[in-house]
Amino acid sequence: MFLIGKDLFFPSVEEADEDGLLAIGGDLSPERLLLAYKSGIFPWYNEDEPICWWSPDPRFVLYPDKLKISKSMQTVLNNGSFRFTINRAFEEVVKNCKSVTRKDQDGTWISPDVQQAYIELHKLGYAHSAEAWQNGELAGGLYGIRLGKVFFGESMFSKASNASKFAFINYVKQLKKEDVQLIDCQIYTDHLKSLGATMIERRIFIELLLKYC
């Protein structure tokens, strides 16, 4: 594990420990965050801890053309329960990802500094959100970073059953239309596994980043 100072630098992802922890320190400047994503690295840490940078092996990803839609979700997509938008409420999506309680989780890693860092990336055109609306209210959504033909998913939330899935499925369909080849899901979840995400070797993930970012 490496300690990072002010220099804009990350060690090789091969130096990460068995859990994927690569480095500690640095900052959340746009330049460092963008370098991290291009290098197959992402930040993840608790508010009272120093910044931790991760590159797990294997990596959890979704190929857009492998998206799975169950019959029940196809019904949700077709019945008009939700309305889908992109980048209509980025700050509100991040705020909800920060505050909405998740099953089996005590809290959130999205500190005020993290929140502001991704808002800045949104203003610069790199961070994007997808939203699901119900009766005029934000019911679910997700946000992440788009670099070239890769979307790096960061977090999602849901206030209504299937709202985050609705937003995710619609956004993946849109990304596919825009020739996005890979969606980084970072770490395994049953939720994303059910939608078609799969584990790949970090080596392959890095090769795909070099090709598509």
N, C-alpha and C positions, 0 to 999 in steps of 0.2 A: 504494500500500500504506500502511495506517495503523498507527500505534503506539497500542496500547490501554493505558490506565492502570488505576486502580482503579474508575473510573466504570463503571456497568453500561450499556454502549453498544457498538453496532456500526455502522460506516458502511453505506451502501446497498450491496447486492451488486453494483450496477452499477459500483462503484469497483474491483472485483477485476481483477487483471491477466489476460492472455490464458491463463495456466495455471490461473486460478481463485483465486490467493492474494489474500486480501482484507485481512488484518490480522495483526499480531504483538503478543503480550503478553497482559495480562490474567491470568485465573486459571481454574481448573476448578471453580468453585463451582457448586452445583446451579442457582442463579438464572441464572448466565451461560450455562451449557450449555443450559438450557431456552430461554432467549432466542435462542441461536444456532440451535437446531433449528427453532424457530418462524419464524426469519428466513431459513431456507434455507442455513445456515452450519454447518460442522462442524470440529472440531479434528483436526489430523493433523501430526505432527512427530516427529523423533527425540529420544531421551532427553536428549542433550547440547545440544539446541537450545531456543530460546524457543518458547512456544506459538504455533503458526501456525493461522490460521483460513481456511477455504476455502469458496468457492462457485463451482464450475466451471460453465461453459456450453459445451456442453449438459450436462444432468443425466441420469444413468442411473437409470431407475425401472422398477418392475414394477406393472402393474395386476393385482390379484388374479384378475380374471376372464380374464386373458390368460395365466395360468400354463400352461406346456407340460410335459407328462409323457410321456417316451418310452416305448416298449413295454418296453424293458429295465428302466426305473425303475418302471413299473407292476408288473412282476414282483417287484421288490425290495419294493415297498410291500405286496404281497399274500402274500409267502412267509414272513413271520414272522421274517426275519433280524434285525430290530431292533424295539425297543420305544420308543414316543414318549412324551415327557413335556414339560410346560411349567413353568418356574420351580422345578424340583426341585433344580437344582445350579448356580445362577447363578454363584457365585464360582468353582466348578470350571470352568465353561465359559470364563469370562474368563481364568482361569489358563492353560487349554489354548490359547486363541486367542493368548495371549502367547508360549507356549513351543513350540508345534508348528511344525516347519519347513515352509515352503511352497515350491512350485516357483518358481524364478526370483526368490526373495527371500532376501536375506542375513540379515534379522533381522525384528524386529517393532517397531511404533511404540508398543505398549502398555507404557508405563513403570509403575513402582509408583504414581506419582501418578495416572496415567490409570486404572489398575486400581482404586484406592481411590475415585476420583471416580464411576465407574459403579456400584460397589458401593453407594455412598451414594444414587445415583439409584434403584437397585433397592429399597433400604430405604424410600425415599419413594414407591414405587409406579410410577415412570416407566420404569425399565429392566427388561427381561424377557429370559428365555432360553428356548430350545427345545432339547431334548436327544434324542439317539438312543443307546439302550443296546443292548449286545450281550453276552450271557452275564453280565449283572449289572454290566458295566463301561461307563463312559462312552466311547462310540466316536466321537461327533461332536456338533456343536451350533453354535448361533449366539446372538448377543445384540444388542439394540438398544433404542431408545427408542420408546415409544408415546405419542403425543399426539393425542387426539381420534380421527379416522378415518385417521390416518397412522402407519405404522411406519417408523422410521428404522433400517435395518440398519447395524450397526457392524462386526462381524467374525464369521467362522465358522471352524471347524476340523474336521478329519477324521483319525481314527486308523485307520479301516477304509474300504475302498472303498465309495463311495456313502453313507456315514453322514451327511455334512453335507447332501447332497441330500435324503436321507430326512427329516431334521429340518426342512429348509427347506420342502419340499413340504407336509408335514403342518401346519407352522405357518401357511403361507399359506392353506391350506384353513380352518384355525381362524379366522384373521383375517378371511377372507371371511365366515364365519358371523357374526362380530361387526360386520359392516358396515364394515370397514376398506376404504378406497377407493384407497389408494396406498401403495406400499412404496418407500422411497428406498434405492437401491443405491449411490448416490454416484458411483462411478467404474467405467467399463466393465471387465468381465471376461468371458472366453469362457464360464466356468462358469455365470454368471447369464444370459448371453445365451441359452444353450441351454435355460434354464428360462422364457424369455419376456420377459426384461427388454429395455428399449428406451431409446433416447436421446430426450429432449425438450428444447425450449428452456428455459433457466433462467426466462425470463419466464413461461412456462406453469406451470412448477414452483411458482413463487412464488404465482401465482394459485390453484393447487390448495391450497397451504398455508393461504392466507387463507380458503379455503372450508371446509377440513376439519379444521384444527387447533383 
